[in-house]
Amino acid sequence: MIVRRYCSGDEASIKFIYRACFSGSPWNQDVTEEETEARWKDHSSRPGFICLVATKCQKIIGASWFDVISHEILAQERGSELMRFVTSIGSTLPVVWIRETIVAPEFQGQRIASRLKECVMLEIKECLAPVILLTRMRDDNTKIVCANEKLGFKRTGIKVASKATQGLLHEYWCLVLEK
């Protein structure tokens, strides 16, 4: 497996994997092509957007993307509670939001998501560290929770209701990444 930076020709494969991931467990959402396109446009147009892709035999099998998020946008998008938490651990540190880490269903369970996150962290260390990394996870996605714990992410204790699944919570996780 090779992990490399995204290039414009990768977009169709990433969107295909994105839809496949969100239509399966644990999300079980019916994400339309239009919604996938809208989410991709929103994420990829953000300041500091970087996407890494995992390939096997030159076929894209996974991706992870992130962006640098201002404190003001963080508060608007994720709320004042998370903003206060971030300020309490490093008011002057840049904040990076890891938006998504996806792996094609047929390749899941092979540590590809972990490898992508490791590469994301290396990329960020080279360019931005020290920095606060933020992401959001569901407790029922146990494999990715375990992978993020191994990488050093910690629970913030801040939870929000899932927009897609009634009664389900997402928790914000963070990691202060040093050089």
Rosetta blueprint (number, residue, H / E / L):
1 M L
2 I E
3 V E
4 R E
5 R E
6 Y L
7 C L
8 S H
9 G H
10 D H
11 E H
12 A H
13 S H
14 I H
15 K H
16 F H
17 I H
18 Y H
19 R H
20 A H
21 C H
22 F H
23 S H
24 G L
25 S L
26 P L
27 W L
28 N L
29 Q L
30 D L
31 V L
32 T L
33 E H
34 E H
35 E H
36 T H
37 E H
38 A H
39 R H
40 W H
41 K H
42 D H
43 H H
44 S H
45 S L
46 R L
47 P L
48 G L
49 F L
50 I E
51 C E
52 L E
53 V E
54 A E
55 T E
56 K E
57 C L
58 Q L
59 K E
60 I E
61 I E
62 G E
63 A E
64 S E
65 W E
66 F E
67 D E
68 V E
69 I E
70 S L
71 H H
72 E H
73 I H
74 L H
75 A H
76 Q H
77 E H
78 R H
79 G L
80 S H
81 E H
82 L H
83 M H
84 R H
85 F H
86 V H
87 T H
88 S H
89 I H
90 G H
91 S L
92 T L
93 L L
94 P L
95 V E
96 V E
97 W E
98 I E
99 R E
100 E E
101 T E
102 I E
103 V E
104 A L
105 P H
106 E H
107 F H
108 Q L
109 G L
110 Q L
111 R L
112 I H
113 A H
114 S H
115 R H
116 L H
117 K H
118 E H
119 C H
120 V H
121 M H
122 L H
123 E H
124 I H
125 K H
126 E H
127 C H
128 L L
129 A L
130 P L
131 V E
132 I E
133 L E
134 L E
135 T E
136 R E
137 M E
138 R E
139 D L
140 D L
141 N L
142 T H
143 K H
144 I H
145 V H
146 C H
147 A H
148 N H
149 E H
150 K H
151 L H
152 G L
153 F L
154 K E
155 R E
156 T E
157 G E
158 I E
159 K E
160 V E
161 A E
162 S L
163 K L
164 A L
165 T L
166 Q L
167 G L
168 L L
169 L E
170 H E
171 E E
172 Y E
173 W E
174 C E
175 L E
176 V E
177 L E
178 E L
179 K L
